Amino acid sequence: MSIADYYIIKIMKSEYKIEEDKIRALIKSLVSMEEMTLTKLKILINHKFNKSDSLENLTNKLRNKTIRATELLQIFEILGYELIVRKK
């Protein structure tokens, strides 16, 4: 069992369910699985989406659970994932 399994619900081999209180752990796990750091992720987001906010800003949003859906989509874009919405 990988470390990602402890923090997120693994549905299929590469499909993960986002839980409100586990978003930070999910992002950190995906970043790690892609052999990247949060610093590198933030640099790539700023470059691709013409942003200038800091790594500290991103980590605060993840810690405080105030990250916006658009920011999550940008993170998934950089990491090579997509968000799929499915009725329960």
C-alpha positions in Angstrom: 0.0 0.0 0.0 1.5 3.4 -1.0 1.5 6.5 1.1 -1.2 8.0 -1.2 -3.5 5.2 -0.1 -3.4 6.5 3.5 -4.6 10.0 2.5 -7.0 9.5 -0.4 -9.5 7.0 -1.5 -8.1 5.0 -4.4 -11.0 4.1 -6.7 -9.1 2.5 -9.7 -5.4 2.3 -10.7 -5.2 6.0 -11.5 -8.5 7.4 -10.3 -8.8 9.3 -7.0 -11.8 10.6 -5.1 -11.3 14.2 -3.8 -12.5 14.5 -0.2 -12.8 18.0 1.3 -10.5 17.4 4.2 -7.9 15.5 2.1 -7.3 17.9 -0.8 -3.8 18.9 0.5 -2.7 15.3 0.9 -4.1 14.4 -2.5 -2.1 17.3 -4.2 1.1 16.4 -2.3 0.7 12.7 -3.2 0.1 13.5 -6.9 3.1 15.9 -7.0 5.3 13.2 -5.4 4.0 10.5 -7.8 4.9 12.7 -10.7 8.4 13.1 -9.2 8.0 16.9 -8.7 8.1 19.3 -5.8 5.5 21.8 -4.8 8.1 24.5 -5.7 8.5 23.2 -9.2 4.7 22.9 -9.5 4.2 26.5 -8.5 6.9 27.7 -11.0 5.2 25.8 -13.8 1.7 27.1 -12.9 3.0 30.7 -12.7 4.7 30.3 -16.1 1.9 28.6 -17.9 -1.0 30.6 -16.5 0.9 34.0 -16.3 0.6 34.2 -12.5 3.0 35.6 -10.0 1.8 34.4 -6.6 4.1 32.6 -4.2 4.6 29.0 -3.1 3.6 30.1 0.4 0.3 31.4 -1.0 -0.4 27.9 -2.5 0.6 26.0 0.6 -1.6 28.3 2.8 -4.6 27.8 0.5 -4.1 24.0 0.7 -3.6 24.1 4.5 -6.6 26.4 5.0 -8.8 24.6 2.5 -9.4 27.9 0.6 -8.1 26.8 -2.8 -10.4 27.6 -5.7 -11.7 25.1 -8.2 -9.8 27.0 -11.0 -6.6 26.6 -9.1 -7.1 22.9 -8.6 -7.8 22.6 -12.4 -4.5 24.4 -13.1 -2.6 22.0 -10.7 -4.2 19.0 -12.4 -3.3 20.4 -15.8 0.3 20.8 -14.9 0.4 17.3 -13.4 -1.3 15.7 -16.4 -4.6 14.8 -14.7 -8.2 15.8 -15.4 -11.1 16.4 -13.2 -14.2 14.2 -13.9 -17.5 15.0 -12.2 -19.8 11.9 -11.8 -23.2 11.6 -10.2 -23.1 9.6 -6.9 
